Amino acid sequence: MSARGYTRRRFLKALGVGAAALMAPRSLRAKKPDNQKPNVVFILADDLGYGDLSCYGATKVRTPNIDRLAREGRRFTDAHSPASVCTPTRYNLLTGRYAWRTWAKSSCVWSNDPLLIEPNRYTLADLFKQQGYRTACLGKWHLGFGQPNMDGWDDVLGPDYNRELRPGPLEVGFDYFWGVPHVGQFPHVIIENHRVLGLSSDDPIRILPDKRPGYEKDYLHRPRNGATAALGVEGGESARYEHEDLAMMLTKRAVDWLGEQSAGKPFFLYMAHRNIHGPLRPNKRFKGKSEIGTYGDFLQELDWSVGEVLDALDKNGLAKDTLVFFSSDNGGVVRYKPTDSASINGHKVNGPLRGQKTDAYEGGHRVPLIARWPGVTPANTEDSSLIALTDMLATFADFFGVQLPDDAGEDSFSFLGALLDQRPQQVVREAMVNDSYFGVFAIRQGDWKLILGQHGGGAGSQTIAHDPSKPAGQLYNLRRDLAESINEYDKHPEIVKSLSNLLEQYKQTGRSRPKYGDRR
């Protein structure tokens, strides 16, 4: 791994522009950053839909703090998870690699599953740490703990929550972790670094196995797609949190952590919210604040939290030197059943998009993405570049002038040009793959999107019988049909074939980003 010095000349070189760029009008190039290594805060919401923010068109809810980010930064309109559920997206974000390449495939990991990120895999946190950053992960982890055949591991019950939980976030590049193992399944506890907080030795946590036939197998052979979600837990009462308190606790920890950072050493903070993932239980101070009910109240709580983080950056004199990202891990959801338009009390959680969380349709994986870096990222602007959250690793490697190893970030592409209002000579994304919860793949190239199935592959779709009278798959032109309402599969067999072959190539080669020696 080579890391070049960060001089102005090499900054321009990293952007792929020459001396001629210095003569370009100011409006055509980014202002030179005052801080060569900015602090980075990445706030990831949970189950937040493309239509849930007023800056993305919502009219029945107000999100003034997130809107402030958009007003002071750049709003991306074609950004994607690219998975449509929680765990895969988090893996994608931190590794720059599609999670369907792992043993978990397109589903989530749970209390008794091991760490999904391979111990030797290079991560986004590793990149920042190697550049001298403090790194912290606060909030929802949902990527597992421990490894089979380690001390304290049980093939059915998984890691022992009464002992040190390792490997975990600290073993994949983070200096500090404070957060929850997942959301919606026990145990509801806070983990700091390797230990459950507040756990009494007199009342240990006991994971209860799933007693349903066929579910007692070890994790590598157990049925996937949420099959382990019926696990229960006993004990550990002293360590349990209440859902209504979690956003408040997380926000306070983030604000305190930002206040602890001293000048001179940059930091990377990955703040992963549980809002607005079910169960919808906002704190009492937010109840009744929205005209659309509890869903909107929970959304108001998320917006408040973002505002607290922005205020903390201002208070500590960090805002000018901090690049803030805000996004979501997948699309919004109202009910886990097939739907073309997820709405609640007249509010369309995914805006004009078809489908919802778990789907290969746009509503499952097209997400808000906002970036604010005062004086660098142009304020109050919009960008339509095709971006996936897998691209964070390559983007920051590009920014720092670091060449990623060929066995890292296999599906990551730099969007530094879009972020800094430049168009550097970087490797352009050829296509993007999206997968659904039940393994129905989609591949997007330019305006065309192919779904390899008759439905979106989301929750409930596995009960839909194949209809031989309909096309075998779905092909949409998103430029003229963003709602994915006109299936052109039978009209363009050449496009179907080309995209199918490209997806198969990505599967067989184990990567979509070309190796450095293979770039055209």
C-alpha positions in Angstrom: 0.0 0.0 0.0 1.6 3.3 -1.1 0.5 6.6 0.4 1.8 9.7 -1.3 2.5 13.0 0.5 -0.4 15.4 0.3 1.0 18.5 -1.4 -1.0 20.8 -3.7 0.7 19.3 -6.8 -0.2 15.8 -5.7 -3.7 16.9 -4.8 -4.1 18.0 -8.4 -2.5 14.8 -9.6 -5.0 12.8 -7.4 -7.8 14.6 -9.2 -6.3 13.7 -12.6 -5.9 17.3 -13.8 -2.8 19.2 -14.9 -1.5 22.7 -14.7 -4.1 23.8 -17.2 -6.7 23.4 -14.5 -5.2 26.2 -12.6 -6.2 28.5 -15.4 -9.8 27.3 -15.4 -12.5 29.7 -14.2 -13.2 29.4 -10.5 -16.8 28.2 -11.2 -15.3 25.1 -13.1 -13.0 23.9 -10.4 -13.2 23.2 -6.7 -11.6 25.6 -4.3 -8.4 24.3 -2.7 -9.2 22.9 0.7 -7.9 24.9 3.6 -7.5 21.6 5.5 -5.7 19.0 3.5 -7.2 16.2 5.6 -10.7 17.1 6.6 -12.6 15.5 9.4 -15.2 13.1 8.0 -18.6 12.4 9.6 -20.8 9.8 7.8 -24.4 9.6 9.2 -26.3 6.6 8.0 -30.0 6.5 8.7 -31.9 3.2 8.8 -34.8 2.5 6.5 -35.1 6.1 5.4 -36.8 6.4 2.1 -36.0 8.5 -0.9 -39.1 10.5 -0.3 -38.8 10.9 3.5 -37.0 14.3 3.4 -38.4 17.7 2.5 -35.3 18.4 0.6 -36.1 15.4 -1.6 -39.7 16.5 -2.1 -41.7 15.4 1.0 -44.5 17.7 1.8 -46.2 16.1 4.8 -43.1 16.0 7.0 -40.4 18.6 7.8 -36.7 17.8 8.1 -35.1 21.3 8.6 -31.7 20.1 9.9 -31.2 17.6 7.1 -32.5 20.2 4.7 -29.8 22.5 6.1 -27.2 20.0 5.0 -28.6 20.0 1.5 -28.8 23.8 1.4 -25.1 24.1 2.5 -23.9 21.2 0.4 -24.6 18.9 -2.5 -27.6 16.7 -3.0 -27.2 13.6 -5.1 -30.2 12.2 -6.9 -29.0 8.9 -8.3 -27.3 7.3 -5.2 -27.9 3.7 -4.2 -27.4 1.4 -1.2 -26.9 -0.8 -3.4 -28.4 -3.6 -1.3 -32.0 -3.3 -0.2 -31.6 -4.4 3.5 -29.4 -3.5 6.5 -26.4 -5.9 6.8 -25.4 -6.0 3.1 -25.3 -2.2 2.8 -23.1 -1.9 5.9 -20.7 -4.4 4.4 -20.8 -2.6 1.1 -20.1 0.8 2.7 -17.1 -0.4 4.8 -15.5 -2.7 2.3 -16.3 -1.4 -1.1 -17.4 -4.9 -2.1 -20.8 -6.3 -2.8 -22.1 -8.3 0.1 -23.6 -11.0 -2.1 -20.1 -12.2 -2.6 -20.0 -13.3 1.1 -21.5 -16.3 2.9 -24.5 -14.1 4.1 -25.4 -13.4 0.4 -28.2 -10.8 0.4 -29.6 -11.3 3.9 -28.8 -10.1 7.4 -26.7 -11.4 10.2 -28.0 -11.8 13.7 -27.1 -12.4 17.4 -25.5 -15.7 16.8 -23.7 -14.9 13.6 -19.9 -14.2 13.3 -18.3 -11.1 12.0 -19.2 -10.8 8.3 -16.2 -8.7 7.4 -13.2 -10.9 6.8 -10.5 -10.3 9.3 -7.8 -9.5 6.7 -10.1 -7.4 4.5 -9.1 -3.7 3.9 -11.8 -1.3 5.1 -12.8 2.3 4.9 -11.8 2.6 8.5 -8.4 1.1 7.8 -7.8 3.7 5.1 -8.6 6.6 7.4 -6.5 5.1 10.2 -3.5 4.8 7.9 -3.9 8.4 7.0 -3.5 9.3 10.7 -7.2 9.7 11.5 -9.0 8.8 14.8 -11.8 6.4 13.8 -15.0 5.7 15.6 -18.2 3.7 15.0 -21.2 4.8 17.0 -24.7 3.2 16.7 -26.0 0.1 14.8 -23.3 -2.4 13.8 -25.3 -5.3 12.4 -22.2 -7.1 11.0 -21.8 -9.8 13.6 -19.2 -10.6 16.3 -16.6 -13.3 16.8 -15.5 -16.2 14.7 -16.2 -19.9 14.8 -13.6 -22.1 16.4 -12.6 -19.3 18.7 -12.7 -19.4 22.5 -16.2 -18.6 23.7 -17.9 -19.5 20.4 -20.8 -21.9 20.2 -21.9 -23.3 16.8 -25.5 -22.7 17.5 -25.6 -19.8 20.0 -22.7 -17.9 18.5 -20.6 -15.5 20.5 -20.8 -15.3 24.3 -22.2 -11.8 25.1 -20.9 -12.1 28.6 -17.3 -12.2 27.4 -15.2 -10.0 25.1 -16.9 -9.7 21.7 -14.1 -10.0 19.2 -13.3 -9.7 16.4 -15.7 -6.8 15.9 -15.5 -3.1 14.9 -12.1 -2.6 16.6 -10.6 -5.4 14.5 -11.6 -3.9 11.2 -10.1 -0.4 11.6 -12.1 1.4 14.3 -10.3 2.8 17.3 -13.6 3.1 19.3 -17.0 1.5 19.2 -20.2 2.4 21.1 -23.4 0.9 19.8 -25.9 -1.9 19.4 -25.4 -5.3 17.7 -28.5 -4.8 15.5 -32.1 -3.7 15.8 -35.3 -5.6 16.3 -33.8 -8.8 17.8 -32.4 -9.5 21.2 -30.2 -8.7 23.0 -31.1 -5.0 23.3 -27.8 -3.9 24.8 -25.1 -1.3 24.3 -21.6 -2.6 23.5 -18.6 -0.4 24.2 -15.5 -1.6 22.3 -15.6 -5.4 23.2 -17.9 -5.5 26.2 -21.6 -5.2 26.9 -22.2 -2.1 29.1 -23.9 -2.4 32.5 -24.0 -6.2 32.5 -24.2 -7.9 35.9 -22.3 -11.1 36.5 -25.2 -12.2 38.6 -27.6 -12.0 35.6 -25.7 -13.2 32.4 -27.1 -13.0 28.9 -28.3 -16.4 27.6 -29.1 -16.7 23.9 -31.9 -19.1 23.2 -31.7 -21.3 20.1 -34.4 -21.3 17.5 -36.4 -24.6 18.0 -38.0 -24.7 14.6 -37.0 -27.8 12.6 -34.0 -27.2 10.4 -32.9 -24.0 12.2 -30.6 -25.6 14.8 -27.7 -26.0 12.3 -24.5 -24.1 12.4 -24.4 -20.7 10.8 -22.9 -21.8 7.5 -25.7 -24.3 6.8 -28.6 -22.6 8.5 -31.3 -21.2 6.2 -30.6 -17.6 5.5 -32.9 -14.6 4.8 -33.9 -13.8 8.4 -34.2 -17.5 9.5 -32.4 -16.8 12.7 -34.6 -13.9 13.7 -36.7 -16.1 16.0 -33.8 -16.4 18.5 -34.6 -15.3 22.0 -32.7 -14.2 25.0 -32.9 -14.5 28.8 -31.1 -12.5 31.5 -29.0 -9.4 31.1 -31.8 -7.2 32.4 -29.3 -4.7 33.9 -27.8 -4.0 30.5 -31.0 -3.6 28.4 -32.0 -0.3 26.9 -35.5 0.8 25.9 -36.1 1.6 22.2 -37.5 5.0 23.1 -34.2 6.0 24.6 -31.8 4.8 22.0 -31.7 7.8 19.6 -31.2 10.1 22.6 -28.4 8.0 23.9 -26.7 7.7 20.6 -26.9 11.4 19.9 -25.5 12.3 23.3 -22.6 9.9 22.8 -21.9 11.4 19.3 -22.0 15.0 20.6 -19.7 14.1 23.5 -17.3 12.2 21.3 -17.0 15.2 19.0 -16.3 17.4 22.0 -13.5 15.1 23.0 -11.6 15.5 19.8 -8.6 17.8 20.0 -7.2 19.9 17.2 -4.3 18.6 15.1 -5.5 15.1 14.4 -8.4 14.5 12.0 -11.2 12.1 12.7 -13.6 9.8 10.9 -16.9 9.2 12.6 -19.3 6.6 11.3 -22.7 7.3 13.0 -25.2 4.6 12.2 -28.7 5.4 13.4 -31.5 3.0 14.2 -34.1 5.6 13.1 -36.4 5.0 11.3 -36.2 1.2 11.5 -39.1 -0.5 13.3 -40.3 -0.8 15.9 -41.4 2.8 15.5 -40.9 4.1 19.1 -39.8 7.7 19.2 -38.9 9.3 22.5 -41.9 10.9 24.3 -40.6 14.4 23.4 -41.3 13.7 19.7 -44.6 12.0 20.1 -47.4 13.8 18.2 -45.1 16.1 16.4 -45.9 15.0 12.9 -49.1 15.1 10.9 -48.6 11.6 9.6 -48.3 9.9 12.9 -45.7 7.8 14.6 -43.6 7.3 11.4 -43.3 11.0 11.1 -42.5 11.4 14.8 -39.7 9.0 14.5 -38.4 10.9 11.4 -38.6 14.1 13.4 -36.4 12.5 16.0 -33.8 11.6 13.4 -33.8 15.1 12.0 -33.3 16.5 15.5 -30.3 14.2 16.0 -28.7 15.4 12.8 -29.2 18.9 14.0 -27.5 18.1 17.3 -24.4 16.7 15.5 -24.2 19.8 13.2 -24.5 22.1 16.3 -21.7 20.2 18.0 -19.5 20.7 15.0 -20.2 24.4 15.1 -19.8 24.7 18.9 -16.4 22.9 18.8 -15.1 24.9 15.8 -15.0 21.9 13.6 -17.6 22.6 10.9 -15.3 24.4 8.4 -12.9 21.5 8.4 -15.4 18.7 8.4 -17.0 16.8 5.4 -20.4 15.6 6.5 -22.2 12.8 4.6 -25.8 11.8 5.2 -27.5 8.8 3.6 -29.7 5.7 4.3 -28.9 2.0 4.3 -31.9 1.2 1.9 -35.3 2.4 0.9 -38.2 3.0 3.3 -40.8 0.4 4.2 -44.4 0.5 5.4 -45.4 -3.2 5.4 -43.4 -6.2 4.5 -45.4 -7.3 1.5 -45.2 -6.5 -2.2 -46.3 -3.0 -3.0 -45.6 -0.6 -5.9 -46.0 2.5 -3.7 -45.2 2.5 0.0 -47.2 5.2 1.7 -48.5 6.2 5.1 -51.3 8.8 5.7 -50.7 10.2 2.2 -46.9 10.4 2.6 -45.0 8.4 0.0 -41.9 7.2 1.8 -40.0 6.5 -1.4 -41.4 9.4 -3.4 -42.1 8.5 -7.0 -40.1 5.2 -6.9 -41.6 1.8 -7.2 -41.2 -0.8 -4.4 -39.7 -0.5 -0.9 -37.0 -2.0 1.4 -36.0 -5.6 0.4 -36.9 -5.0 -3.3 -34.7 -4.8 -6.4 -36.9 -1.9 -7.6 -35.6 1.6 -7.2 -37.7 2.1 -4.0 -35.6 -0.6 -2.3 -32.2 0.9 -2.9 -32.2 4.4 -4.3 -31.4 6.6 -1.3 -30.8 10.2 -0.3 -27.1 11.2 -0.3 -26.0 14.6 0.8 -22.4 15.9 1.2 -21.4 19.2 2.9 -17.8 20.5 3.0 -17.9 24.3 3.5 -15.9 26.1 0.9 -15.1 23.0 -1.1 -18.3 21.1 -2.0 -20.5 23.7 -3.8 -23.4 24.8 -1.7 -27.1 24.3 -2.6 -26.3 22.2 -5.6 -27.5 18.9 -7.1 -25.7 16.1 -8.9 -27.1 13.2 -10.9 -24.0 11.0 -11.1 -24.6 7.3 -10.6 -23.2 6.5 -7.1 -23.3 3.5 -4.8 -22.3 3.5 -1.1 -19.7 1.0 -2.0 -17.9 3.9 -3.7 -16.7 5.6 -0.4 -13.6 3.5 -0.2 -12.3 4.3 -3.7 -13.4 8.0 -3.4 -11.3 8.6 -0.3 -8.4 6.5 -1.7 -8.5 8.8 -4.7 -8.6 11.8 -2.4 -5.6 10.7 -0.4 -3.7 9.6 -3.4 -3.7 6.0 -2.3 -3.7 3.0 -4.7 -6.0 0.3 -3.4 -4.8 -3.2 -3.5 -6.5 -5.3 -6.1 -8.1 -7.5 -3.4 -9.7 -4.5 -1.8 -12.7 -2.4 -2.9 -13.5 -4.8 -5.8 -16.8 -3.0 -6.5 -15.8 0.6 -5.5 -15.5 3.5 -7.9 -14.4 7.1 -7.1 -16.9 9.9 -7.3 -14.4 12.5 -6.2 -15.1 14.5 -9.3 -18.8 14.8 -8.4 -18.0 15.6 -4.8 -15.5 18.4 -5.6 -17.2 19.6 -8.8 -14.4 18.3 -10.9 -14.2 15.6 -13.6 -10.8 13.9 -12.9 -9.5 11.1 -15.1 -10.8 8.3 -12.8 -12.1 4.9 -13.6 -15.8 5.4 -14.6 -18.4 3.0 -13.3 -19.4 0.6 -16.1 -22.5 -0.7 -14.3 -24.0 -1.2 -10.9 -25.5 -4.3 -9.4 -28.4 -4.3 -7.0 -29.7 -7.3 -5.1 -32.9 -7.9 -3.3 -33.5 -9.7 0.0 -34.4 -13.0 -1.7 -31.6 -12.9 -4.2 -33.2 -11.4 -7.3 -30.5 -9.4 -9.0 -30.7 -6.2 -11.0 -28.0 -4.6 -13.0 -28.0 -1.0 -14.2 -25.9 0.4 -17.1 -26.6 3.9 -18.2 -30.4 4.4 -18.5 -31.2 0.7 -18.7 -31.9 -1.5 -15.7 -32.5 -5.3 -16.0 -34.2 -7.3 -13.2 -33.6 -11.0 -13.5 -37.1 -12.1 -12.4 -40.8 -11.3 -12.7 -40.9 -9.5 -9.3 -38.7 -7.4 -7.1 -37.4 -10.2 -4.9 -38.5 -8.4 -1.7 -40.4 -9.5 1.3 -43.4 -11.6 0.4 -42.4 -12.0 -3.3 -41.2 -15.5 -2.8 -44.9 -16.6 -2.7 -45.6 -15.1 -6.1 -45.8 -17.9 -8.7 -44.0 -17.7 -12.0 -46.4 -16.6 -14.8 -45.4 -18.1 -18.1 -47.5 -15.6 -20.0 -45.3 -12.8 -18.9 -41.7 -11.9 -19.8 -39.1 -13.9 -17.8 -37.5 -10.7 -16.5 -37.9 -6.9 -16.4 -36.1 -4.2 -18.4 -36.7 -0.5 -17.7 -35.4 2.7 -19.1 -35.0 4.8 -16.0 -34.5 8.1 -17.9 -38.0 8.0 -19.3 -39.6 5.6 -16.8 -38.3 6.2 -13.3 -41.3 4.5 -11.8 -40.4 1.2 -13.6 -43.9 0.9 -15.0 -43.2 -0.1 -18.6 -41.4 -3.4 -19.0 -39.4 -3.4 -22.2 -37.8 -6.9 -21.7 -39.2 -8.4 -24.9 -38.6 -5.3 -27.0 -34.8 -5.3 -26.5 -33.4 -8.8 -26.3 -29.9 -7.5 -27.2 -29.9 -5.3 -24.2 -31.1 -8.1 -22.0 -28.4 -10.4 -23.3 -25.7 -7.7 -22.9 -26.6 -6.9 -19.3 -27.1 -10.6 -18.4 -23.6 -11.3 -19.7 -22.1 -8.4 -17.8 -23.7 -9.5 -14.5 -22.4 -13.0 -15.0 -18.9 -11.6 -15.7 -19.0 -9.7 -12.4 -20.0 -12.8 -10.6 -17.3 -15.0 -12.2 -14.4 -12.6 -11.9 -15.3 -11.6 -8.3 -15.1 -7.9 -9.1 -16.5 -5.0 -11.1 -13.7 -2.5 -10.7 -10.9 -3.3 -13.1 -7.5 -4.2 -11.6 -5.0 -1.4 -12.0 -3.1 -3.3 -14.6 -6.2 -4.0 -16.7 -7.5 -0.4 -17.0 -8.2 0.8 -20.4 
